[in-house]
Amino acid sequence: MADEGGGPSFLARLVLVLLGVAFLGAAWVWHQKDTDPNAARLVERVSGGRVHGGAANP
């Protein structure tokens, strides 16, 4: 039988996996913002209109 105190709980693992998936999704949308108008609108809406050209054009 598994040790009860041997690691993070199922809920903690689930939260970490969901955070990882959300982070990867956000990174993918950020990467697509220059080529996909829907992604660009989403990035603009979430960032409050503060994105103008990305990191290469501050």
Secondary structure, DSSP 8 states (H G I E B T S, - for coil): ---TTSS--HHHHHHHHHHHHHHHHHHHHHHHTTT-HHHHHHHHHHHTS--SS-TT--
